[in-house]
């Protein structure tokens, strides 16, 4: 049976909030260090850097990216039934799989980087260089992900959160320093932007190694607990070696396929953009620069609020798996409702906020670069935050109730539509980089619709609409008007970007907070389930925003 902790719809939110805060800090650090890095290597260098990362991400997914979620699911399902021997056996053999696949793919990237550049990314001259730097990172992250899956499966997000923060801090310092010194050392090279991109990827490798050392240390401390639980395990059935690998394959492969198809949308975007824009005789520099703006400005900014949905999905899976193992449909529905509502409470104001203040934020952060194009991309494409939040959470729900193949099928359908849509826009319109933005919105939209239909079918679940979607949207819309009025009013008076930005952000947060509670978008009990909910409720009571 599920414990009381597992059955509480709010408990996974609190665990998820730990990971969400860490993930947001990681994204913020990522934004901060990319500012000097963009200024050092330029938009062209960032285009090469982002293209290398698209390849790195897809190969990482193929080798091991599904392991944290898969190990989390396998471990939590068996630990909820106190079958610790099987849980930790699955973890150990998952580690063997990760070492093998991560090592194999790492060697492939290192020795075939030139072949990848020549055959797929000829317009991104010098991409082989950052790819070789990223090669050992794949092996490190494979081991790292399996350890994180173990801790998440035991319903603790703290080791993952701590390791992520240290990983990103080291990444930031090394990336900027390496990019600077390599650019100086090779200032006369025709591959100068590629040298800068290689410096940026070096930080990723060193940061991942730092996180791995931290998690290995935590594992050494945790091993005695694992040993005690294994000794106390009196279950008679222990899975065989062949069963172990079969369970790992059945769990991991659908997750990897789903993530691979998702990541393929990014690879497809870069490839289509590179080839079609080349056919239309745009210059290599123009192509790389637009790609750099799209990845290092638009996608970087929208990734910050998406960290919340990813964290909530990660923390929700062990809790949902425990409820599913106990055949507790009521709790599954309650947790699904809570996760979706929490994500929408965050996604709607993030969408409107970036649409309204995206351009001044970019202007404040990225000196000397094209903030106008990046701001227009955020204005037209920030709605992807809502759809990615929905698709991420509903993917997690379907995977938790053993409908592992369905998200893969939905992602594949969406990818086909995505390819046709983006290719058509690039061929027959002059949208350029905005074609990628349009595709980045439609892809998660299709997945969200298909996932929603399946969740309703298999759980008999129907999401409440007014408080989940309508009130956050209305509150966000008014918030956007208030934020724009404050920003543009102050800027017109003071002509100072920074002085105008800070009050507009503070007003935006306050207006949204007041409206969501005043329109009864959250009940008192729901607010208590949210991270720091009781503290927020004290302020809400002082402002008479909650019913007694």
Order of alpha helices (4+ residues) and beta strands (2+ residues): alpha-alpha-alpha-alpha-alpha-alpha-alpha-alpha-alpha-alpha-alpha-alpha-alpha-alpha-alpha-alpha-alpha-alpha-alpha
